[in-house]
């Protein structure tokens, strides 16, 4: 079980994608036409074999639009966790009486993708999705040719997400239940394979939600310089689309 994709909701998809790609030396891999089902347009950007997705509402009264209004602007929207056994995890979710608000079961070009979105009112902080691909090397949400767009010269992968709350201990307990993983009480962190989810006190006035993504990178100085040149540094942190990007 590991973080495979982190999602941002933004009013302007293309501007945000351009900034992320320029700062981290990344490439756009895919635009998913199927996401129109949610009244959205999107873009997928590989960070190694993990992904940043940006979604933007193109219809009125979408969940993403309500999210942007609630948090007073763009921000981190969803955490997609890749699981080892989808059926087992789905059964565990049902046994724990956590509502599944959306489910995908899609087969395309010898790839079988399955996913469940959990009720954010029960989990809190962000939409949590549990996904599995067969074969494991695939990631259908980014199309079939995303590996051609990986650039590992600058950035390796996404390794963490920070979620703020007025009561981070309670929020972590909800995510422990949703993930079936016990967190570390001393630092309020749930460790996953090659990644983690950390819960913090509210660091700004935007309320409960994602505060930061952590990215494993190869050249911190170069990335920080690019961010500074683009006026994307706030209090020495890279801030793009309402998310602080922490460098590992």
FENPE-V770559 format. One record per residue. RES is the residue in one small letter. NEAR is the number of other ideal C-beta (glycine too) atoms within 8 Angstrom. Layout:
RES|NEAR + RES|NEAR
//
This chain:
x|9 + x|9 + x|17 + x|10 + x|14 + x|16 + x|14 + x|16 + x|13 + x|14 + x|7 + x|7 + x|12 + x|7 + x|8 + x|14 + x|12 + x|8 + x|12 + x|14 + x|12 + x|9 + x|14 + x|13 + x|10 + x|13 + x|9 + x|11 + x|13 + x|11 + x|8 + x|9 + x|5 + x|5 + x|10 + x|9 + x|5 + x|9 + x|12 + x|13 + x|10 + x|12 + x|12 + x|16 + x|15 + x|15 + x|13 + x|11 + x|7 + x|12 + x|16 + x|15 + x|15 + x|16 + x|16 + x|13 + x|13 + x|7 + x|7 + x|6 + x|6 + x|11 + x|6 + x|14 + x|11 + x|9 + x|11 + x|14 + x|7 + x|7 + x|11 + x|5 + x|8 + x|11 + x|15 + x|15 + x|12 + x|13 + x|13 + x|14 + x|14 + x|10 + x|10 + x|4 + x|7 + x|10 + x|6 + x|7 + x|12 + x|11 + x|8 + x|9 + x|13 + x|9 + x|6 + x|8 + x|5 + x|12 + x|7 + x|12 + x|7 + x|6 + x|8 + x|8 + x|6 + x|8 + x|6 + x|7 + x|4 + x|3 + x|12 + x|7 + x|15 + x|12 + x|11 + x|13 + x|11 + x|16 + x|9 + x|11 + x|5 + x|10 + x|14 + x|10 + x|14 + x|13 + x|11 + x|14 + x|12 + x|13 + x|15 + x|12 + x|14 + x|7 + x|7 + x|5 + x|4 + x|10 + x|10 + x|11 + x|12 + x|10 + x|9 + x|8 + x|8 + x|14 + x|7 + x|6 + x|10 + x|10 + x|9 + x|8 + x|5 + x|12 + x|15 + x|9 + x|11 + x|17 + x|11 + x|14 + x|16 + x|14 + x|17 + x|15 + x|14 + x|5 + x|6 + x|12 + x|9 + x|8 + x|14 + x|12 + x|8 + x|12 + x|17 + x|12 + x|9 + x|13 + x|12 + x|7 + x|9 + x|4 + x|12 + x|8 + x|5 + x|4 + x|5 + x|12 + x|10 + x|14 + x|7 + x|13 + x|5 + x|6 + x|10 + x|11 + x|14 + x|12 + x|16 + x|12 + x|7 + x|11 + x|6 + x|6 + x|4 + x|10 + x|7 + x|10 + x|12 + x|16 + x|12 + x|13 + x|15 + x|13 + x|15 + x|10 + x|12 + x|7 + x|7 + x|7 + x|6 + x|8 + x|16 + x|11 + x|8 + x|10 + x|11 + x|9 + x|6 + x|9 + x|5 + x|11 + x|11 + x|7 + x|4 + x|4 + x|10 + x|13 + x|10 + x|10 + x|11 + x|11 + x|14 + x|11 + x|14 + x|12 + x|10 + x|8
//
